[in-house]
Amino acid sequence: MCSCKQDKWMDWKLQNEMWLAENATKENVQTTTSGLQYRVLYAGNPYDAKPDDASTVIVSYTGSLINGYQFDAASNVSFPIAGVVKGFAEGLKKIHVHGDIELFIPQELAYADSLPTTEGSLSSTFIPPYSALLFQVHLSAVSK
């Protein structure tokens, strides 16, 4: 009998996959080829900057899991876009400064089947393996 990490979290993985499948059918939710789901609440002014891979951003955000558990929140925090999970970086590139977006990040674009460490992550609290990450994000500034 295997007591490996994968077996322990299979129900959670399935719950996350089912949640994302249902979420993809909701109004105004878009899905990219990578699997990122997002809903632009306000795109920002098209004349303002949009982040790219070399950008440093200032954002305010809340991050939660599909069960409603809020694992992180921050206001006016600055970081290089290259230093966050793939789905968060991809989503930020969808809006301009002063834009607001909801991100629904599948586990493949987040921490996959591993437990995140505090180094290089957005959160220092527990996020189970296979978790979809849900973010509400406001982009305040972009610099290079």
C-alpha positions as CSV (number, residue, x, y, z in Angstrom):
1,M,0.0,0.0,0.0
2,C,1.4,3.4,-1.1
3,S,1.2,6.3,1.3
4,C,2.9,8.6,-1.2
5,K,2.2,12.3,-1.5
6,Q,0.4,11.8,-4.8
7,D,-2.2,9.4,-3.3
8,K,-2.8,11.7,-0.3
9,W,-3.8,14.6,-2.5
10,M,-5.7,12.9,-5.4
11,D,-9.1,14.0,-4.1
12,W,-7.9,17.6,-3.7
13,K,-6.4,17.5,-7.3
14,L,-9.7,16.2,-8.7
15,Q,-11.7,18.9,-6.8
16,N,-9.5,21.6,-8.2
17,E,-9.7,20.2,-11.8
18,M,-13.5,20.1,-11.5
19,W,-13.7,23.6,-10.1
20,L,-11.6,25.0,-13.0
21,A,-13.7,23.1,-15.6
22,E,-16.9,24.6,-14.2
23,N,-15.3,28.1,-13.8
24,A,-14.3,28.0,-17.5
25,T,-18.0,28.1,-18.4
26,K,-18.8,31.2,-16.4
27,E,-19.5,34.6,-18.1
28,N,-16.5,36.6,-19.2
29,V,-14.0,34.0,-18.1
30,Q,-11.4,33.5,-20.7
31,T,-8.9,30.7,-21.0
32,T,-5.4,30.9,-22.6
33,T,-3.7,28.2,-24.5
34,S,-1.5,27.5,-21.4
35,G,-4.7,26.9,-19.3
36,L,-4.8,30.1,-17.4
37,Q,-8.3,31.3,-16.7
38,Y,-8.9,35.0,-16.1
39,R,-11.6,37.7,-16.0
40,V,-10.6,41.3,-16.8
41,L,-12.6,43.5,-14.4
42,Y,-11.0,46.7,-15.8
43,A,-8.3,46.6,-18.4
44,G,-6.8,50.0,-17.4
45,N,-6.1,52.8,-19.8
46,P,-4.7,51.4,-23.1
47,Y,-2.2,54.3,-23.2
48,D,-0.7,53.2,-19.9
49,A,2.1,50.6,-19.5
50,K,1.5,46.8,-19.6
51,P,4.0,44.6,-17.9
52,D,6.3,42.2,-19.8
53,D,8.9,39.6,-18.6
54,A,11.4,42.3,-17.7
55,S,9.0,44.4,-15.7
56,T,8.8,45.1,-12.0
57,V,5.3,45.7,-10.8
58,I,3.5,47.2,-7.9
59,V,0.2,45.3,-7.1
60,S,-2.4,44.8,-4.5
61,Y,-3.8,41.3,-4.3
62,T,-5.6,38.6,-2.4
63,G,-4.9,35.0,-3.0
64,S,-7.2,32.1,-2.1
65,L,-7.9,28.5,-2.8
66,I,-11.1,27.0,-4.3
67,N,-12.4,26.3,-0.8
68,G,-12.3,30.0,0.1
69,Y,-9.2,29.8,2.3
70,Q,-7.3,33.1,1.8
71,F,-3.6,32.2,1.9
72,D,-2.2,35.7,1.2
73,A,-3.0,39.3,0.7
74,A,-0.8,42.4,0.1
75,S,-1.2,46.1,-0.7
76,N,1.2,48.0,-2.9
77,V,3.9,45.3,-3.0
78,S,6.7,45.5,-5.5
79,F,8.3,42.5,-7.2
80,P,9.8,41.5,-10.6
81,I,7.2,39.7,-12.7
82,A,9.7,37.0,-13.5
83,G,9.8,36.1,-9.8
84,V,6.2,34.8,-9.5
85,V,4.4,31.7,-10.5
86,K,3.8,31.4,-14.3
87,G,0.1,31.9,-14.2
88,F,0.3,35.1,-12.1
89,A,3.0,36.6,-14.5
90,E,0.9,35.6,-17.6
91,G,-2.2,37.1,-16.1
92,L,-0.6,40.5,-15.2
93,K,0.4,40.9,-18.9
94,K,-3.3,41.0,-19.8
95,I,-3.9,44.4,-18.2
96,H,-2.5,48.0,-18.1
97,V,-1.6,50.1,-15.1
98,H,-4.6,50.7,-12.9
99,G,-6.3,47.5,-14.3
100,D,-8.1,44.9,-12.2
101,I,-8.2,41.2,-13.0
102,E,-9.3,37.9,-11.5
103,L,-6.8,35.1,-12.1
104,F,-7.8,31.4,-11.9
105,I,-4.4,29.6,-12.1
106,P,-4.3,25.9,-12.6
107,Q,-1.8,23.9,-10.6
108,E,0.4,23.4,-13.7
109,L,1.0,27.2,-13.8
110,A,1.4,27.4,-10.0
111,Y,3.1,25.0,-7.7
112,A,2.0,21.7,-9.4
113,D,2.4,18.8,-7.1
114,S,4.9,20.3,-4.8
115,L,4.6,22.3,-1.6
116,P,5.7,25.9,-2.2
117,T,8.6,27.3,-0.3
118,T,8.7,30.9,1.0
119,E,11.6,31.6,-1.3
120,G,10.3,33.0,-4.6
121,S,6.7,32.5,-3.7
122,L,3.9,34.9,-3.0
123,S,2.9,33.2,0.2
124,S,4.5,31.9,3.3
125,T,1.4,29.9,4.4
126,F,0.4,26.4,3.5
127,I,-0.8,25.7,0.0
128,P,-1.6,22.1,-0.7
129,P,-0.1,20.3,-3.8
130,Y,-2.3,20.4,-6.9
131,S,-4.0,23.6,-5.8
132,A,-5.5,26.1,-8.3
133,L,-4.7,29.6,-7.1
134,L,-7.3,32.3,-7.3
135,F,-6.3,35.9,-7.2
136,Q,-7.9,39.3,-7.3
137,V,-5.2,41.7,-8.5
138,H,-4.9,45.5,-9.0
139,L,-1.9,46.7,-11.0
140,S,-0.7,50.0,-9.6
141,A,2.6,50.5,-11.5
142,V,5.0,49.0,-14.0
143,S,8.7,49.8,-14.3
144,K,11.7,48.3,-16.2
